[in-house]
Amino acid sequence: MTTVEPAGTAAAPGPGTPQGTLSLLGAAARHDPYAFYRTLREEHPLLWDPRLEAWLISRYADVAPALAGRGLAGPRRGACCGPGTVRCAQEYAAPESAFALLREVCARTAYVLARRLAGRPEADLVEEFCRWLPTGTIAAATGLSYAAVMGRAGSAPTRSRAKAPAATDLGRGRGGTGVALLAARCADQAVLTGRALASLLANLLANPEQLALIRAVPALTGQAWEESLRRNPPVHVVLRRATRDLAISGGTVPAGAAVALLVGSANRDPGRFADPDRFDLHRATPGALALGPADCPAARVAELQAECAVDALLTAMPGLCAADAFDPAESGLLTRAPHRLLVRPS
């Protein structure tokens, strides 16, 4: 793509900032993306990134309507919704019985995985739990192999030291065609759900007082899930292309230009969310750009997997806590999550 010069006052570099030094591909964004996002929101809410060859849009007031509105187009990978989706892309309406049966399969899968870790002095929940739970649930519900499910999702935990539970241990394809069809339609989200689970557990372990609340009131897990999706969304950047000239944040994105909608920045915009860097499962502000609308089957399945995951881990490991002096650092550009999550099971 031919480099387009910045248009409009909002796209111009701020005082003391040389043109072109701010980039999503630069060292500052890699080192601390949230500080980078803060700089963009405060000084450059619309900025041409010459290295990425795309316009960066960072404020919630601009990102949310851009995700939900017209004027932007782009490839939609997978069969279902993404951050900020207003209407679910699925025409398939799963019966409530299918969700109930899938929850049973997920709960069994989560418990098998958690029990395997419970007796260890230390375990990595990313490698040995979060990456396997969504995949194992779908494999058990559909009768597909683990490799087939991960192939659908576009990735596989090839470096994992954990051994996946045998399909015979979990019940291959139990529950009939309804639950199998629901699970198969959510297979594309397996890897993304695993990353979101890792962030949820990292947030709870970093906030033991809120983890204690969930121990006492398990029904709060759903609120913690929503807050974790806001604070640490698995999808940080959504790439689109402008189908017409778009007036955004005091500037103009020309037709045909690439656009990077910074979901990770919008979800921490203090103009929308008070004290946005804090994890608070009691947060009542709506509008976080998460996995999809409330009626999206994939979003519902991801939430029930989160609930089963937390319940199984706390049941199998009542004293679960983070390993001493461990920092669950995130990694990734378009998607982000902790790459390790060391815990002491007891």
C-alpha positions as CSV (number, residue, x, y, z in Angstrom):
1,M,0.0,0.0,0.0
2,T,1.2,3.5,-0.8
3,T,1.9,5.6,2.3
4,V,-0.7,8.2,2.8
5,E,0.2,11.5,4.5
6,P,-1.6,12.3,7.8
7,A,-4.8,14.4,7.3
8,G,-6.4,16.6,9.9
9,T,-5.1,18.1,13.1
10,A,-5.7,15.0,15.2
11,A,-3.2,13.0,13.1
12,A,-0.3,15.4,13.4
13,P,2.5,14.5,15.9
14,G,2.4,16.2,19.2
15,P,5.0,18.6,20.6
16,G,8.4,17.1,20.7
17,T,7.3,13.9,18.9
18,P,9.1,13.4,15.6
19,Q,6.9,12.2,12.8
20,G,6.9,8.5,12.5
21,T,8.3,7.6,15.9
22,L,4.9,6.3,17.2
23,S,4.1,2.9,15.7
24,L,2.2,-0.1,16.8
25,L,5.2,-2.1,15.6
26,G,7.7,0.0,17.6
27,A,9.6,-0.7,20.8
28,A,7.3,1.4,23.0
29,A,4.2,-0.5,22.0
30,R,5.9,-3.8,22.5
31,H,7.3,-2.9,25.9
32,D,4.1,-1.4,27.4
33,P,1.1,-1.3,25.0
34,Y,-1.1,0.3,27.6
35,A,1.2,3.3,28.1
36,F,1.4,3.5,24.3
37,Y,-2.4,3.5,24.0
38,R,-2.6,6.2,26.6
39,T,-0.3,8.4,24.6
40,L,-2.4,7.9,21.5
41,R,-5.7,8.6,23.3
42,E,-4.4,11.8,24.9
43,E,-2.3,13.2,22.0
44,H,-2.9,11.4,18.8
45,P,-6.4,9.8,18.7
46,L,-6.1,9.5,14.9
47,L,-2.6,8.8,13.7
48,W,-1.1,7.5,10.5
49,D,1.3,4.6,11.3
50,P,3.8,4.5,8.4
51,R,5.3,1.2,9.6
52,L,2.0,-0.6,9.9
53,E,0.6,1.4,6.9
54,A,-2.6,1.9,8.7
55,W,-4.5,4.6,10.6
56,L,-4.5,4.0,14.4
57,I,-7.8,4.8,16.1
58,S,-7.6,4.6,19.9
59,R,-10.5,6.4,21.7
60,Y,-13.6,4.5,22.8
61,A,-15.8,7.1,21.3
62,D,-14.3,6.5,17.9
63,V,-13.5,2.7,18.1
64,A,-16.9,1.5,19.3
65,P,-19.0,3.1,16.5
66,A,-16.4,2.2,13.9
67,L,-16.7,-1.4,14.8
68,A,-20.5,-1.4,14.8
69,G,-21.1,1.1,12.0
70,R,-20.6,1.4,8.2
71,G,-17.8,2.7,6.2
72,L,-15.3,0.0,7.1
73,A,-14.9,-3.5,5.6
74,G,-12.4,-6.4,6.1
75,P,-12.1,-10.1,6.2
76,R,-13.9,-11.7,9.1
77,R,-12.1,-14.8,10.1
78,G,-14.1,-17.5,11.8
79,A,-17.8,-18.2,11.7
80,C,-18.9,-15.8,14.5
81,C,-18.6,-12.5,16.1
82,G,-15.7,-10.2,17.2
83,P,-15.2,-7.2,19.5
84,G,-18.0,-4.6,19.2
85,T,-20.3,-6.8,17.1
86,V,-23.9,-5.6,17.5
87,R,-25.7,-8.4,15.7
88,C,-24.5,-12.0,15.9
89,A,-23.2,-13.4,12.6
90,Q,-24.7,-16.8,13.4
91,E,-28.1,-17.7,11.9
92,Y,-28.1,-20.9,13.9
93,A,-30.2,-20.8,17.1
94,A,-29.0,-23.4,19.5
95,P,-31.6,-24.8,21.9
96,E,-31.0,-24.2,25.6
97,S,-30.7,-27.9,26.1
98,A,-27.6,-27.8,24.0
99,F,-25.9,-25.2,26.1
100,A,-26.8,-27.1,29.3
101,L,-25.3,-30.3,27.9
102,L,-22.2,-28.5,26.7
103,R,-21.8,-27.1,30.2
104,E,-21.8,-30.6,31.6
105,V,-19.1,-31.7,29.1
106,C,-17.0,-28.6,29.8
107,A,-17.4,-29.1,33.6
108,R,-16.1,-32.7,33.3
109,T,-13.3,-31.7,31.1
110,A,-12.2,-28.8,33.4
111,Y,-12.3,-31.1,36.4
112,V,-10.1,-33.8,34.8
113,L,-7.6,-31.1,33.8
114,A,-7.6,-29.5,37.2
115,R,-7.3,-32.7,39.1
116,R,-4.1,-33.6,37.1
117,L,-2.5,-30.4,38.4
118,A,-3.8,-30.4,42.0
119,G,-1.0,-32.5,43.5
120,R,1.9,-30.6,42.0
121,P,4.0,-28.0,43.9
122,E,3.8,-25.7,40.8
123,A,2.0,-25.7,37.5
124,D,1.6,-23.5,34.4
125,L,-2.1,-22.9,33.9
126,V,-1.6,-21.5,30.4
127,E,0.2,-24.6,29.0
128,E,-1.7,-27.2,31.0
129,F,-5.2,-25.9,31.5
130,C,-6.2,-22.8,29.5
131,R,-5.0,-24.1,26.1
132,W,-6.7,-27.5,26.6
133,L,-10.0,-26.7,28.1
134,P,-11.8,-25.1,25.1
135,T,-10.3,-27.7,22.8
136,G,-11.1,-30.6,25.0
137,T,-14.7,-29.5,25.5
138,I,-15.3,-29.3,21.8
139,A,-13.5,-32.6,21.1
140,A,-15.5,-34.4,23.7
141,A,-18.8,-32.9,22.5
142,T,-18.3,-33.5,18.8
143,G,-16.1,-36.6,18.6
144,L,-13.5,-34.7,16.7
145,S,-9.8,-35.2,17.5
146,Y,-7.9,-32.6,19.3
147,A,-5.8,-32.0,16.2
148,A,-9.0,-31.4,14.1
149,V,-10.4,-28.9,16.6
150,M,-7.1,-27.0,16.7
151,G,-6.9,-27.1,12.9
152,R,-10.4,-25.4,12.8
153,A,-9.2,-22.8,15.3
154,G,-6.0,-22.1,13.3
155,S,-3.5,-22.9,16.0
156,A,-2.3,-25.7,18.2
157,P,-0.5,-25.9,21.6
158,T,2.4,-27.7,19.9
159,R,4.9,-26.9,22.7
160,S,2.6,-27.9,25.5
161,R,4.1,-30.4,27.9
162,A,0.6,-31.4,29.1
163,K,-1.1,-34.5,27.8
164,A,-4.7,-34.0,26.7
165,P,-7.3,-36.1,28.5
166,A,-8.3,-39.1,26.4
167,A,-11.6,-38.7,24.6
168,T,-12.8,-41.9,26.3
169,D,-12.2,-40.3,29.7
170,L,-14.5,-37.4,28.8
171,G,-17.2,-39.0,26.6
172,R,-16.7,-38.8,22.9
173,G,-19.6,-36.9,21.3
174,R,-22.0,-37.2,24.2
175,G,-25.2,-35.3,24.3
176,G,-26.5,-35.9,20.8
177,T,-26.4,-33.8,17.6
178,G,-27.6,-30.6,19.2
179,V,-24.7,-30.1,21.5
180,A,-22.3,-31.5,18.9
181,L,-23.5,-28.9,16.4
182,L,-23.2,-26.1,18.9
183,A,-19.7,-27.1,19.9
184,A,-18.6,-27.5,16.2
185,R,-19.8,-24.0,15.4
186,C,-17.7,-22.6,18.3
187,A,-14.5,-24.5,17.3
188,D,-13.1,-21.4,15.6
189,Q,-13.1,-19.6,18.9
190,A,-11.1,-22.2,20.8
191,V,-7.7,-20.6,20.8
192,L,-9.2,-17.1,21.5
193,T,-11.2,-18.5,24.4
194,G,-8.0,-20.1,25.8
195,R,-6.2,-16.8,25.8
196,A,-9.2,-15.0,27.4
197,L,-9.2,-17.7,30.1
198,A,-5.5,-17.1,30.8
199,S,-6.2,-13.4,31.3
200,L,-9.2,-14.0,33.5
201,L,-7.1,-16.3,35.8
202,A,-4.2,-13.9,35.8
203,N,-6.5,-11.1,36.9
204,L,-8.1,-13.1,39.7
205,L,-4.7,-14.4,41.0
206,A,-3.4,-10.8,41.0
207,N,-6.5,-9.7,43.0
208,P,-6.9,-12.3,45.7
209,E,-9.6,-10.4,47.5
210,Q,-11.8,-10.7,44.4
211,L,-10.8,-14.3,44.0
212,A,-12.0,-14.8,47.6
213,L,-15.4,-13.2,46.6
214,I,-15.8,-15.8,43.9
215,R,-14.9,-18.6,46.2
216,A,-17.7,-17.4,48.4
217,V,-20.2,-16.5,45.6
218,P,-19.4,-18.6,42.5
219,A,-22.2,-16.7,40.6
220,L,-19.8,-13.7,40.4
221,T,-17.6,-15.5,37.9
222,G,-19.6,-14.1,35.0
223,Q,-19.0,-10.6,36.2
224,A,-15.3,-11.3,36.6
225,W,-15.3,-12.7,33.0
226,E,-16.8,-9.6,31.6
227,E,-14.4,-7.3,33.5
228,S,-11.4,-9.4,32.3
229,L,-12.6,-9.1,28.7
230,R,-12.7,-5.4,29.1
231,R,-9.4,-4.9,30.9
232,N,-7.4,-7.6,29.0
233,P,-9.3,-8.4,25.8
234,P,-7.9,-11.3,23.8
235,V,-8.3,-9.2,20.6
236,H,-6.4,-5.9,20.9
237,V,-6.4,-4.8,17.2
238,V,-9.1,-5.2,14.6
239,L,-7.9,-4.4,11.0
240,R,-10.3,-2.9,8.5
241,R,-10.3,-0.9,5.3
242,A,-12.2,2.3,4.7
243,T,-14.8,2.0,2.0
244,R,-15.3,5.8,1.9
245,D,-13.8,8.9,3.4
246,L,-14.4,8.9,7.1
247,A,-14.3,11.9,9.5
248,I,-12.9,10.6,12.8
249,S,-11.6,12.5,15.8
250,G,-10.9,15.8,14.0
251,G,-9.2,14.2,10.9
252,T,-10.1,12.2,7.8
253,V,-9.4,8.6,6.9
254,P,-9.3,8.5,3.1
255,A,-11.3,5.8,1.2
256,G,-9.2,2.7,0.6
257,A,-6.9,3.3,3.6
258,A,-6.2,0.5,6.1
259,V,-7.5,1.2,9.6
260,A,-6.4,-0.4,12.9
261,L,-9.1,-0.2,15.6
262,L,-7.3,-0.4,18.9
263,V,-9.8,-2.4,21.1
264,G,-7.2,-2.8,23.8
265,S,-7.0,1.0,24.0
266,A,-10.7,1.7,23.8
267,N,-11.5,-0.7,26.7
268,R,-9.1,1.3,28.9
269,D,-10.3,4.7,27.9
270,P,-11.0,6.8,31.1
271,G,-13.5,8.8,29.1
272,R,-15.7,5.6,29.2
273,F,-14.5,3.6,32.2
274,A,-13.5,5.1,35.5
275,D,-10.1,4.0,36.8
276,P,-9.8,1.8,33.7
277,D,-6.6,0.0,34.6
278,R,-8.1,-1.5,37.7
279,F,-9.7,-4.9,37.7
280,D,-13.1,-4.7,39.4
281,L,-15.6,-7.5,39.0
282,H,-18.3,-5.1,40.4
283,R,-17.8,-2.6,37.6
284,A,-21.2,-1.5,36.3
285,T,-20.2,0.6,33.3
286,P,-21.6,-1.2,30.1
287,G,-20.1,-1.2,26.6
288,A,-16.9,-3.1,26.9
289,L,-15.7,-4.3,23.5
290,A,-15.6,-8.1,24.1
291,L,-16.1,-11.3,22.2
292,G,-19.6,-10.5,20.8
293,P,-23.2,-9.6,21.7
294,A,-25.0,-11.4,24.5
295,D,-27.0,-13.6,22.1
296,C,-23.9,-14.8,20.3
297,P,-23.6,-18.6,20.7
298,A,-19.8,-18.5,20.7
299,A,-19.7,-15.7,23.3
300,R,-22.1,-17.7,25.5
301,V,-20.0,-20.9,25.2
302,A,-16.9,-18.9,26.0
303,E,-18.5,-17.6,29.2
304,L,-19.7,-21.0,30.3
305,Q,-16.2,-22.4,29.8
306,A,-14.9,-19.6,32.0
307,E,-17.4,-20.4,34.7
308,C,-16.5,-24.2,34.5
309,A,-12.8,-23.4,34.5
310,V,-12.9,-21.3,37.7
311,D,-15.2,-23.7,39.5
312,A,-13.0,-26.7,38.7
313,L,-9.8,-25.0,39.7
314,L,-11.1,-23.8,43.0
315,T,-12.7,-27.2,43.7
316,A,-9.6,-29.1,42.9
317,M,-7.2,-26.5,44.4
318,P,-8.8,-24.7,47.3
319,G,-5.6,-23.0,48.1
320,L,-4.7,-21.9,44.6
321,C,-2.5,-18.9,44.4
322,A,0.1,-17.4,42.1
323,A,3.7,-18.7,42.3
324,D,6.0,-16.5,44.4
325,A,7.5,-13.5,42.5
326,F,5.9,-14.6,39.2
327,D,4.7,-11.9,36.8
328,P,2.2,-13.1,34.2
329,A,3.5,-11.0,31.3
330,E,1.3,-10.6,28.2
331,S,2.6,-11.1,24.7
332,G,1.2,-10.6,21.2
333,L,0.2,-7.8,18.8
334,L,-3.2,-8.4,17.3
335,T,-4.2,-10.7,20.2
336,R,-2.6,-10.6,23.7
337,A,-2.6,-12.9,26.7
338,P,-0.2,-14.2,29.3
339,H,2.1,-16.8,27.8
340,R,2.8,-18.4,31.2
341,L,0.8,-18.5,34.4
342,L,2.7,-20.2,37.2
343,V,0.7,-21.1,40.2
344,R,1.0,-23.1,43.4
345,P,-2.0,-25.5,43.4
346,S,-2.0,-26.0,47.2
